[in-house]
Amino acid sequence: MAAQGIFDLAGQVAVITGSSKGIGRAIAHALARHGAKVVISSRKAPACEAVAAEIRGFGGEALVVPANISDKAQLSNLVETTLAKWGRIDTLVCNAAVNPFYGPMSAIPDEAWDKIMASNIRSNLWLCNLALPHMAARKDGSVIVVSSIGGLRGSGVLGAYAVSKAADMQFVRNLAVEWGKHNIRANCIAPGLVKTDFARALWENPETLKRANRTSPLGRIGEPDEIAGCAVWLASASGRFTTGTTIVIDGGVTISGNAD
């Protein structure tokens, strides 16, 4: 089942947050197909179990550990349960994120701002601080944070979310500097608009979809599977000299010169 060569993940253990659907699910599938044992985690256990069943169905190994990323104790349990089961974490994918507000930052309630910053930034810090010491003990590991091209551009309606995604990019730069001496790499993947439940309000809006297609040199939005391959690369031997960077996967939107 496992791919061979520089993309072979056999023997690895990968933890993926927000992996019950969308990009997280696609990454979990891809890592498992390349030989990694994967930990499926999101808030709802039944949704996680469904993804784990899919992975086991093609011969992969999957463990379900539900966790709400806003709860530090649940993130601690995610790490400890993984270590108790498989004894290691080789790749940590921080994919889960929230966006409870659509509109200008001048109108965002404090509660929504705080939730975005806590869930999208602080939770990543918590999880890395829990998991990375175990990677450091083995002198090997990869952290992948799923950001967004929103972190590279201004937005009149997704400003707070964009700020949090820009913070992800600086977060991995700091991780790369702090943990590089332990042979731990940290990188961001910044997708453009992808056909996921998280972005459904955007791509199901005909005008928004038309504009997204028009601003993409490829003339379309992305699919979750088209993001997942980058995670395989960063987790594998082929990504061992890549750290502290943000890899944009957006169909060319950010270089097209056409703003939203």
C-alpha positions as CSV (number, residue, x, y, z in Angstrom):
1,M,0.0,0.0,0.0
2,A,2.7,2.5,1.0
3,A,4.4,4.5,-1.7
4,Q,8.2,3.9,-2.0
5,G,11.1,6.2,-2.2
6,I,11.4,9.8,-1.0
7,F,7.6,10.1,-0.4
8,D,7.4,6.9,1.7
9,L,5.9,7.5,5.1
10,A,6.0,4.0,6.4
11,G,6.6,3.9,10.2
12,Q,5.5,7.5,10.7
13,V,2.7,8.6,12.9
14,A,0.8,11.7,11.9
15,V,-1.7,13.7,13.9
16,I,-4.2,15.8,11.9
17,T,-6.6,18.2,13.5
18,G,-9.9,19.1,11.8
19,S,-9.5,15.9,9.8
20,S,-13.1,14.7,9.7
21,K,-13.8,16.6,6.4
22,G,-12.4,18.9,3.8
23,I,-8.6,19.5,3.5
24,G,-7.9,17.8,6.8
25,R,-9.6,14.6,5.6
26,A,-7.8,14.7,2.3
27,I,-4.5,15.1,4.1
28,A,-5.2,12.2,6.4
29,H,-6.1,10.0,3.4
30,A,-3.0,11.0,1.5
31,L,-0.6,10.5,4.5
32,A,-2.2,7.1,5.2
33,R,-1.9,6.0,1.5
34,H,1.8,6.8,1.7
35,G,2.2,4.6,4.7
36,A,1.7,6.8,7.8
37,K,-0.4,5.8,10.8
38,V,-2.9,8.7,11.1
39,V,-4.7,10.2,14.1
40,I,-8.1,11.6,13.1
41,S,-9.3,14.4,15.3
42,S,-12.1,16.9,15.3
43,R,-14.9,17.8,17.8
44,K,-17.3,15.1,16.8
45,A,-16.4,11.4,17.3
46,P,-18.8,9.9,14.7
47,A,-17.4,12.1,11.9
48,C,-13.9,11.1,12.9
49,E,-14.9,7.4,13.0
50,A,-16.3,7.6,9.5
51,V,-13.0,8.9,8.1
52,A,-11.0,6.3,10.1
53,A,-13.2,3.6,8.6
54,E,-12.5,4.9,5.1
55,I,-8.8,4.7,5.8
56,R,-8.9,1.3,7.3
57,G,-11.0,0.3,4.2
58,F,-8.0,0.7,1.9
59,G,-5.6,-0.9,4.4
60,G,-4.4,2.1,6.3
61,E,-4.1,2.5,10.1
62,A,-6.1,5.1,11.8
63,L,-6.8,6.1,15.4
64,V,-9.7,8.4,16.5
65,V,-9.1,11.0,19.2
66,P,-11.8,13.6,19.3
67,A,-10.6,17.1,20.5
68,N,-11.9,20.6,20.6
69,I,-8.9,22.8,19.7
70,S,-10.1,25.5,22.1
71,D,-9.7,23.2,25.0
72,K,-6.1,22.7,26.1
73,A,-6.9,19.6,28.2
74,Q,-8.4,18.0,25.1
75,L,-5.3,18.8,23.1
76,S,-3.1,17.3,25.8
77,N,-5.2,14.2,25.7
78,L,-4.8,14.1,21.9
79,V,-1.1,14.0,22.2
80,E,-0.9,11.6,25.2
81,T,-3.4,9.2,23.6
82,T,-1.4,9.1,20.4
83,L,1.9,8.5,22.3
84,A,0.3,5.8,24.4
85,K,-1.0,4.0,21.3
86,W,1.9,4.4,18.9
87,G,4.8,5.9,21.0
88,R,5.7,8.8,18.7
89,I,4.5,11.7,16.6
90,D,6.4,12.3,13.4
91,T,4.1,14.8,11.7
92,L,1.7,17.3,13.2
93,V,-0.8,18.9,10.9
94,C,-2.6,21.9,12.5
95,N,-5.5,22.2,10.1
96,A,-8.5,23.0,12.3
97,A,-9.7,26.6,12.3
98,V,-12.8,28.7,12.7
99,N,-14.3,31.8,11.2
100,P,-17.5,32.9,13.1
101,F,-17.7,36.4,11.5
102,Y,-18.1,37.6,7.9
103,G,-17.8,41.4,7.5
104,P,-15.5,44.3,8.1
105,M,-13.2,44.4,11.2
106,S,-14.8,47.7,12.2
107,A,-17.9,45.7,13.0
108,I,-16.6,42.5,14.5
109,P,-17.7,41.8,18.1
110,D,-15.0,41.3,20.6
111,E,-16.2,37.7,21.3
112,A,-15.8,36.8,17.6
113,W,-12.3,38.3,17.4
114,D,-11.2,36.5,20.5
115,K,-12.6,33.2,19.3
116,I,-10.8,33.5,15.9
117,M,-7.4,34.4,17.5
118,A,-7.8,31.7,20.2
119,S,-8.8,28.9,17.9
120,N,-6.7,29.7,14.9
121,I,-3.5,30.8,16.6
122,R,-3.3,30.0,20.3
123,S,-4.5,26.4,19.8
124,N,-1.6,25.8,17.4
125,L,0.8,27.1,20.0
126,W,-0.7,24.8,22.6
127,L,-0.6,21.8,20.4
128,C,3.0,22.4,19.2
129,N,4.2,23.0,22.8
130,L,2.6,19.7,23.8
131,A,3.9,17.6,20.8
132,L,7.2,19.1,19.8
133,P,9.2,18.1,22.9
134,H,8.6,14.5,21.9
135,M,9.8,15.1,18.4
136,A,12.9,16.9,19.8
137,A,13.7,13.9,21.9
138,R,14.0,11.8,18.7
139,K,15.7,14.7,16.8
140,D,13.1,14.5,14.0
141,G,9.7,15.9,13.1
142,S,7.5,18.0,10.8
143,V,4.9,20.6,11.7
144,I,2.5,21.6,8.9
145,V,0.0,24.5,9.6
146,V,-2.8,24.9,7.1
147,S,-3.0,28.7,6.6
148,S,-4.7,30.5,3.7
149,I,-3.9,33.0,1.0
150,G,-6.1,35.3,3.1
151,G,-3.0,35.8,5.2
152,L,-1.2,37.3,2.1
153,R,-3.9,39.8,1.1
154,G,-6.3,42.3,2.6
155,S,-10.0,41.6,2.8
156,G,-13.0,43.7,3.5
157,V,-15.1,40.8,4.8
158,L,-12.6,38.2,6.2
159,G,-10.2,40.6,7.9
160,A,-10.0,38.9,11.3
161,Y,-9.6,35.4,9.7
162,A,-7.0,36.8,7.4
163,V,-5.0,38.3,10.4
164,S,-5.0,34.9,12.0
165,K,-3.8,33.2,8.8
166,A,-1.0,35.7,8.5
167,A,-0.1,34.9,12.1
168,D,0.2,31.2,11.1
169,M,2.9,32.1,8.6
170,Q,4.9,34.0,11.2
171,F,4.2,31.2,13.7
172,V,6.0,28.6,11.5
173,R,8.9,30.9,11.0
174,N,9.3,31.2,14.7
175,L,8.9,27.4,15.2
176,A,11.5,26.8,12.5
177,V,14.0,29.0,14.3
178,E,13.3,27.7,17.8
179,W,13.1,24.0,17.0
180,G,15.5,23.6,14.0
181,K,18.3,22.6,16.2
182,H,16.3,19.5,17.0
183,N,15.8,18.7,13.3
184,I,12.1,19.8,13.5
185,R,10.8,21.5,10.4
186,A,7.8,23.8,10.4
187,N,5.9,25.1,7.3
188,C,2.6,26.6,6.2
189,I,0.4,25.5,3.3
190,A,-1.7,28.5,2.1
191,P,-4.6,27.3,-0.1
192,G,-6.8,29.5,-2.2
193,L,-10.5,28.9,-2.3
194,V,-11.1,25.2,-2.1
195,K,-14.4,23.2,-2.4
196,T,-14.9,22.4,1.3
197,D,-17.7,22.7,3.8
198,F,-15.7,25.4,5.6
199,A,-15.8,27.6,2.5
200,R,-19.2,26.5,1.3
201,A,-20.8,30.0,1.7
202,L,-18.2,31.3,-0.8
203,W,-18.2,28.7,-3.5
204,E,-22.0,28.1,-3.4
205,N,-22.6,31.8,-4.0
206,P,-22.7,32.1,-7.8
207,E,-21.2,35.6,-7.9
208,T,-18.4,34.7,-5.6
209,L,-17.6,31.6,-7.5
210,K,-17.7,33.4,-10.8
211,R,-15.3,36.0,-9.4
212,A,-13.0,33.3,-8.0
213,N,-12.9,31.5,-11.3
214,R,-12.2,34.7,-13.2
215,T,-9.3,35.7,-11.0
216,S,-7.6,32.2,-11.2
217,P,-5.3,31.6,-14.1
218,L,-6.5,28.0,-14.1
219,G,-10.1,29.3,-14.2
220,R,-11.4,27.3,-11.3
221,I,-11.3,26.8,-7.5
222,G,-9.4,23.9,-5.9
223,E,-10.3,20.5,-4.6
224,P,-9.1,19.2,-1.2
225,D,-7.0,16.4,-2.8
226,E,-5.0,19.1,-4.6
227,I,-3.8,20.4,-1.3
228,A,-3.0,17.1,0.3
229,G,0.0,16.2,-1.8
230,C,2.0,19.1,-0.4
231,A,1.5,17.7,3.1
232,V,2.9,14.3,1.9
233,W,6.0,16.1,0.6
234,L,6.6,18.1,3.8
235,A,6.1,15.0,5.9
236,S,8.4,12.9,3.9
237,A,12.2,12.6,3.3
238,S,11.8,14.9,0.3
239,G,10.9,17.8,2.6
240,R,13.7,17.5,5.0
241,F,15.4,20.7,3.9
242,T,12.3,22.8,3.8
243,T,11.4,24.9,6.9
244,G,10.0,28.2,7.9
245,T,8.2,28.8,4.6
246,T,4.7,29.2,3.2
247,I,3.7,27.2,0.2
248,V,0.9,28.8,-1.8
249,I,-1.5,26.4,-3.6
250,D,-4.2,28.6,-5.1
251,G,-4.4,28.1,-8.9
252,G,-2.4,31.2,-9.4
253,V,-4.8,33.6,-7.8
254,T,-2.3,35.6,-5.8
255,I,-0.1,36.3,-8.9
256,S,-2.9,37.1,-11.3
257,G,-3.2,40.8,-10.3
258,N,-7.0,40.6,-9.9
259,A,-8.1,41.3,-6.3
260,D,-11.4,40.0,-4.8
